[in-house]
Amino acid sequence: KERCGRDYPVGIRLSCDEFIEGGITIDYAKYVAKKLVGVGVDYINVTGGNFDSRDMISPPYFHSLSEGWFFKLAKEIKSVVDVAVISGGLISDPNIAEKAIKEGIVDAVFLGRQLIADPEWPKKVREGRLEDIRPCLACNDGCIGRILTSKPVWCAVNPLTGFEYRWSSDEDIPKTRVKKNVVVIGGGPAGLEVARVLAIRGHNVTLIDSSDSLGGTLRIASIPDFKYRVKKLIKWYETQLKKLKVNVVLGSKASPELIRGLSPDVVVIATGSKPLIPNIPGVENCVVADDVLLGRVKVGQKVVVVGGGLVGIEVALYLGINGKDVTIVEVLPEVARDLEPISRLALLKPNGLLSKYNVKVLTSTYVIRVEEGGVEVLKLPLERSFIEADDVVLAVGRVSELDRELLNTAKEVAKEVYVVGDARSPRKIIDAVHEAFFTALNI
């Protein structure tokens, strides 16, 4: 201010709670905020966390934190200063941002990852097109996770991120020179994205799914309350396909006869995946994670989850939140190896989410046999034991669900046939969406 003038605006971003013992607390932050205003600071940007609690700076969806979760800190700061206060945290819903401003909790709202998922958020809000806002999943897979592993920023739901030099928005996606009749089989993330982009490019698109609703494995993934953002993504796709006049056919199995009747130029198979059933003695006594999440089976109080990858972690956390006594059994030396670093920290730190919900973890442990009353395991090097359980849930991975007869029929009928998403190889949402996007560009 001495160099630029007293009217030159200077602000500071202040961590008002570091969420660790011995760290900054809100009371100390209020003291600091008053001192800062006293020397001329014009606005305070309220956030929280530090390197050791970085999962609280960019919280992954596991945390179940509300949108605008730093607002409670901002309200405290605003009570002791007379300058502008800015805050946010996990904001995607503009109604929540507007409410906080109207109620005087903050003077302005910041957005982070949501602007990576949809850079046009402010424009869509201004134009009243809230249904067109592509929601951030708070998954960290494409943004924070890639930064921490020295990769360019991407986004799980926005394949344009990182490729803005080619397409800054959907309007820049090149239109097709030859309009084709395309049949997309499967309404999961890959099928939804490929249908959306094909329609934007000007192709005539029919999407077929045997279920009575869109989403595929996304519907299963969206069941835990901490995955509510996935529900918003499914709704967004439904809205976009309707606006783009994609012919969506639900409740119909894509039989060879149906495919032949549509006379497609192109067939895209996005039929997803199904749970892998390992060859373990007594495996018939197990249930699969999909059936637990969908409510097809009710599990008892003591549950063993076999598999400590993403699916196993999510179903274990879901059961733990619902009061079950859960033990994860994982053959590898550590769990959550397929999660990005921030999510791993949120789950596995000493006071992390698995500890909070009393989910026990056994690593380097093999399941030898499953019985009605539990599982016999071998923990390396040679420690054999029996874990009592009312139910054993399998979450050891997925396998592609690809109908070879359907694939052969598609090759007979259409000039071009593509297999995308989990039907090609079971992976994450980010892989399905990106693969679908670039496939659609090549049709």
Salt bridges, closest charged atoms under 4 A:
ASP42 OD2 - LYS1 NZ 2.59
ASP55 OD2 - HIS63 NE2 2.94
ASP55 OD2 - LYS349 NZ 2.94
GLU67 OE2 - LYS232 NZ 3.38
GLU76 OE1 - LYS30 NZ 2.98
GLU98 OE2 - LYS102 NZ 3.83
GLU103 OE2 - LYS99 NZ 2.75
ASP107 OD2 - LYS78 NZ 2.80
ASP118 OD2 - LYS124 NZ 2.69
GLU127 OE1 - ARG129 NE 2.89
GLU131 OE2 - LYS243 NZ 2.79
ASP132 OD2 - ARG129 NH1 3.07
ASP132 OD2 - LYS243 NZ 2.91
ASP141 OD1 - LYS428 NZ 3.28
ASP170 OD2 - ARG196 NH1 2.93
GLU193 OE2 - ARG196 NH2 2.99
ASP290 OD1 - ARG398 NH1 3.05
ASP291 OD1 - ARG296 NH1 2.85
GLU314 OE2 - LYS227 NZ 3.00
ASP325 OD2 - LYS302 NZ 3.33
ASP325 OD1 - LYS360 NZ 2.54
GLU334 OE2 - ARG337 NE 3.63
GLU334 OE1 - ARG344 NH2 3.23
GLU376 OE2 - ARG384 NE 2.72
GLU412 OE1 - ARG260 NH2 3.52
GLU416 OE2 - LYS180 NZ 2.53
GLU435 OE2 - ARG424 NH1 3.17
GLU435 OE2 - ARG427 NH1 2.99
